[in-house]
Amino acid sequence: MQTSKITRIAVVALVLLFLVLSVISCSTHVHTHGHHHHAPGKKIPPGQAKKMNGDQSAKAYAPGQQKKR
């Protein structure tokens, strides 16, 4: 009778240990899809600025193509 109590306690302890380890090892990953929003002070790449304004060429938005006045 004594051995069956010890065996039952051992089985319950192992099941609880398994459940605790299962819960602890869980992790979540957040995946974002969609457009990247640019921060207020950050430059937008020339190609993206062209698309936003509906122009045919990104040349006007490229920093190396800006004429000095």
Secondary structure in CASP SS format (residue, H / E / C, confidence):
PFRMAT SS
TARGET T0000
AUTHOR 0000-0000-0000
METHOD secondary structure of the structure
MODEL  1
M C 1.00
Q H 1.00
T H 1.00
S H 1.00
K H 1.00
I H 1.00
T H 1.00
R H 1.00
I H 1.00
A H 1.00
V H 1.00
V H 1.00
A H 1.00
L H 1.00
V H 1.00
L H 1.00
L H 1.00
F H 1.00
L H 1.00
V H 1.00
L H 1.00
S H 1.00
V H 1.00
I H 1.00
S C 1.00
C C 1.00
S C 1.00
T C 1.00
H C 1.00
V C 1.00
H C 1.00
T C 1.00
H C 1.00
G C 1.00
H C 1.00
H C 1.00
H C 1.00
H C 1.00
A C 1.00
P C 1.00
G C 1.00
K C 1.00
K C 1.00
I C 1.00
P C 1.00
P H 1.00
G H 1.00
Q H 1.00
A H 1.00
K H 1.00
K H 1.00
M H 1.00
N H 1.00
G C 1.00
D C 1.00
Q C 1.00
S C 1.00
A C 1.00
K H 1.00
A H 1.00
Y H 1.00
A C 1.00
P H 1.00
G H 1.00
Q H 1.00
Q C 1.00
K C 1.00
K C 1.00
R C 1.00
END
